[in-house]
Amino acid sequence: MQKDELIQMHTFLIQLKTHLEDMVECNGGVEFRFYETLNVTPYQVYKSKREHKLAVFVLSRGIADLLSNNDCPGLEKISGRLEQMSERFMTNKEKEMMTSP
């Protein structure tokens, strides 16, 4: 996937996140805490392809967690797999951020 396609997907996922947060009960944004600490938005086109790819996986995992917490069964496995995929693109510093409270 090209970087511009990743940025488009990132933009779509942000819109989906916003829409879902308005529709379903969320736990104060707990599902998206790590995404927010990444500090990568789709508008930051100067960020690397790796950073956008990581943001897409982490954001997708947050969306899956949000839905699984709101009576959408079966998304726990997807969430786990997205976590595994996101760890592939993390630096050691990002892995430390993910495990810290």
C-alpha positions in Angstrom: 0.0 0.0 0.0 1.3 3.4 -0.9 1.7 6.2 1.7 -1.1 8.3 0.2 -3.4 5.3 0.4 -2.5 4.8 4.1 -3.2 8.4 4.8 -6.6 8.1 3.1 -7.4 5.0 5.2 -6.2 6.8 8.3 -8.6 9.6 7.5 -11.5 7.2 7.0 -10.7 5.4 10.3 -10.7 8.8 12.2 -14.1 9.6 10.8 -15.4 6.1 11.7 -14.0 6.5 15.2 -15.7 9.8 15.7 -19.0 8.4 14.3 -18.9 5.3 16.6 -18.0 7.3 19.7 -21.2 9.3 19.1 -23.3 6.2 18.6 -22.1 3.7 21.2 -21.0 3.9 24.8 -17.3 4.4 25.2 -15.1 4.1 28.3 -13.9 7.6 28.2 -11.7 6.9 25.2 -9.7 4.1 26.9 -9.7 2.2 23.6 -7.9 5.0 21.9 -5.4 6.0 24.6 -2.3 4.5 22.8 -3.4 5.9 19.4 -3.4 9.4 21.0 0.0 8.9 22.5 1.4 8.1 19.0 0.7 11.7 18.1 0.2 10.8 14.4 -2.8 12.3 12.6 -3.8 11.8 8.9 -3.1 15.5 8.4 0.6 15.1 9.3 1.6 13.9 5.8 5.3 14.5 6.6 5.2 11.6 9.1 6.7 8.4 7.8 4.8 5.5 6.1 5.7 3.3 9.1 4.2 5.8 11.5 0.9 6.0 9.5 0.8 2.2 9.2 1.2 1.8 12.9 -1.5 4.4 13.5 -3.9 2.6 11.2 -3.4 -0.7 13.0 -3.6 0.9 16.5 -6.7 2.9 15.5 -8.4 -0.2 14.0 -7.7 -2.1 17.2 -9.3 0.6 19.2 -12.4 0.5 17.0 -12.6 -3.3 17.3 -12.3 -2.9 21.1 -14.9 -0.2 21.2 -17.4 -2.4 19.2 -16.6 -5.6 21.2 -17.3 -3.7 24.4 -20.7 -2.8 23.0 -22.4 -6.1 22.3 -20.6 -6.9 19.0 -19.3 -10.4 19.7 -16.4 -12.0 17.9 -14.2 -8.9 17.6 -11.9 -9.9 20.4 -9.9 -12.1 18.1 -9.7 -9.3 15.5 -8.5 -6.9 18.2 -5.8 -9.4 19.3 -4.6 -9.9 15.7 -4.5 -6.1 15.1 -2.4 -5.8 18.2 0.0 -8.4 16.9 0.2 -6.6 13.6 0.8 -3.2 15.2 3.7 -4.5 17.3 5.5 -5.5 14.1 5.8 -1.8 13.2 6.6 -0.4 16.6 10.0 0.9 17.7 11.2 0.0 21.2 10.2 3.4 22.4 6.6 2.9 21.1 6.5 -0.5 22.8 7.5 1.1 26.1 4.8 3.7 25.7 2.2 1.0 25.0 3.0 -0.9 28.3 3.3 2.2 30.5 0.1 3.3 32.4 
